[in-house]
Amino acid sequence: AAKRKKIGMEQHMESMNLHDFYYDLPEELIAQDPLSDRSSSRLMVLDKETGEIEHKIFRDIVDYLKPGDCLVVNDTKVIPARLIGTKADTGATIEVLLLKRLEDRQDTWEVLVKPGKKAKVGAKISFGEGKLIGEIIDIVEEGNRLIQFTYDGIFEEILDELGQMPLPPYIKTKLDDQSRYQTVYAKNIGSAAAPTAGLHFTKELLKQIEDIGVTVCYITLHVGLGTFRPVNVEDVTKHKMHSEFYSMNKVAADILNKAKEENRCIVAVGTTTTRTLETIMSKYNTFKECNGWTDIFIYPGYEFKGIDSLITNFHLPKSTLIMLVSALAGKENIMNAYKHAVEEKYRFFSFGDAMF
């Protein structure tokens, strides 16, 4: 039976192509600004067994969580990773986007640079009238650069002063309050993009959730800009995922293992949390204190080992994230739910509405 199941799964995967995950989205439904009250977004509730849909407000999530449930959130903090500088020799304007800090080389980052043709190896870029100097030291895959910074003081403080929040490319308006692109529980610095499902929670709503007997558990995955990278292959199984750094401490591992043992529901907040939990379970078949890099790609046919339910936003057509939610709730259910969301004029993407 196991052999038959494997063959059937392979046949299912072979026939799955990129266009299966396309839906038509009017541009005016892409949310450009966060709502004044985080928890007043709309919430679509989808029953993954029946496909039944309900339309609620996000704070109604308390009606769907039960005492004993474990709500897992990603406590990563977005760095103001967008820096505008000038090329030292010509004064030309250069934009640098910090992607990830190299672990083995202090003050060296992998970055995106615009315009790339002006960022040859050896080029020096000045930010904040010399408060921060970056030198391009290498060109790596996909044309990304390695840049080494020199400065006086504490790097994070200089970045807070000079950097801007790296909003996704589909958000065209300026964000007046930078804290609105952080979750209220953001703690561990390192993301180039926010784990946006968590943006709907207020401190009051989290307290209300804990008061009904739900355990809130914190893990970390630093979101890379690869999360916005389009899938460019028609056969989705050939797509190469970007890698992102995750960590889980002993407190979280113990909470999650106990929930598993007692058959209690594990509710992931966001695809980043999901990818972390599924990576750890796939590697160790248990939750444990650990850290590492994940490039897990979850698409229909995947069997979930870590999570039972998911709170997430609405994702881009043909993206790896719409494939992940399709793996959990079924492709037909998800594509039908997205069709309803467009008809009902839900707000889409980072500052948009949520789905449970």
Buried (B, 14 or more C-beta within 10 A) or exposed (E): EEEEEEEEBEEEBEEBBBEBBEBEBEEEBBBBEBBEEBBEBBBBBBEBEEBEBEBBBBBBBEEBBEEBBBBBBBBBBBBBBBBBBBBBEEEEEBBBBBBBBEEEEEEBBBBBBEEEEBBEEEBBBBBBEEEBBBBBBEBEEEEBBBBBBEBEEEBEEBBEEBBBBBBBEBBEEEBEEBEBBBBBBBEBEBBBBBBBBBBBBBEEBBEBBEEEEBBBBBBBBBBBBBBBBEBEEEEBEEBEBBBBBBBBEEEBBBBBEEBBEEEBBBBBBBBBBBBBBBBBBBEEEEBBEBEEEBEBBBBBBBEBBBBBBBBBBBBBBBBBBBBBBBBBBBBEBBBBBBEEBBEEEBBBBBBBBBBB
